[in-house]
Amino acid sequence: MEWVLSLLAVGCLFFAAQVVIDYYRYKRAIEPRLDRADELREELQGKIEHANEQLEQTQSTLEPAREEVAQLEREYSELQDQVRLETDQQRPTRPNTKLER
């Protein structure tokens, strides 16, 4: 019976050794892919930061243009109002007459 226990103990040790060996093989195989994924992540992060900087620059140059457009729209509206007033003042007024039948 002792030989069965010793055989089981040897089998368990062999199995544990296989698990450890498989782990290191997998780790060696997967590490380069993980490193490449980390490099790509850092590269993409840099591109995102660069794009955000460009976006901020574009928005900062766009804000004065928006203000200018708003100012021009206000001026246009004021001019339209003035034109309406002038045309209303220059039109001859009709007397308030009722149509007779």
PEVEN-V705961 format. One record per residue. SS is DSSP state (hx for helix, st for strand, lp for the rest). BURIAL is + if it has 24 or more other C-alpha atoms within 12 Angstrom, else -. D_CENTER is the distance of its C-alpha to the mean C-alpha in Angstrom with 2 decimals. Layout:
<<SS/BURIAL/D_CENTER> <SS/BURIAL/D_CENTER>>
This chain:
<<lp/-/69.13> <hx/-/68.02> <hx/-/67.19> <hx/-/64.73> <hx/-/62.92> <hx/-/62.86> <hx/-/61.60> <hx/-/58.79> <hx/-/57.95> <hx/-/57.87> <hx/-/55.70> <hx/-/53.25> <hx/-/53.12> <hx/-/52.63> <hx/-/49.79> <hx/-/48.11> <hx/-/48.50> <hx/-/46.91> <hx/-/43.90> <hx/-/43.47> <hx/-/43.98> <hx/-/41.46> <hx/-/38.90> <hx/-/39.39> <hx/-/39.31> <hx/-/36.03> <hx/-/34.62> <hx/-/35.77> <hx/-/34.31> <hx/-/30.87> <hx/-/30.44> <hx/-/29.71> <hx/-/26.95> <hx/-/25.46> <hx/-/25.79> <hx/-/24.11> <hx/-/21.18> <hx/-/20.94> <hx/-/21.15> <hx/-/18.39> <hx/-/16.14> <hx/-/17.11> <hx/-/16.68> <hx/-/13.10> <hx/-/12.46> <hx/-/14.25> <hx/-/12.32> <hx/-/8.96> <hx/-/11.15> <hx/-/12.74> <hx/-/9.81> <hx/-/8.95> <hx/-/12.73> <hx/-/13.02> <hx/-/10.61> <hx/-/12.81> <hx/-/15.85> <hx/-/15.13> <hx/-/14.62> <hx/-/17.77> <hx/-/19.73> <hx/-/18.60> <hx/-/19.84> <hx/-/23.48> <hx/-/23.33> <hx/-/22.19> <hx/-/25.04> <hx/-/27.41> <hx/-/26.57> <hx/-/27.15> <hx/-/30.40> <hx/-/31.53> <hx/-/30.89> <hx/-/33.01> <hx/-/35.69> <hx/-/35.70> <hx/-/36.17> <hx/-/38.96> <hx/-/40.63> <hx/-/40.57> <hx/-/42.19> <hx/-/44.80> <hx/-/45.54> <hx/-/46.07> <hx/-/48.39> <hx/-/50.34> <hx/-/50.76> <hx/-/51.83> <hx/-/54.37> <hx/-/55.79> <lp/-/56.33> <lp/-/59.84> <lp/-/60.16> <lp/-/62.14> <lp/-/64.74> <lp/-/64.19> <lp/-/66.57> <lp/-/67.09> <lp/-/67.88> <lp/-/71.38> <lp/-/72.47>>
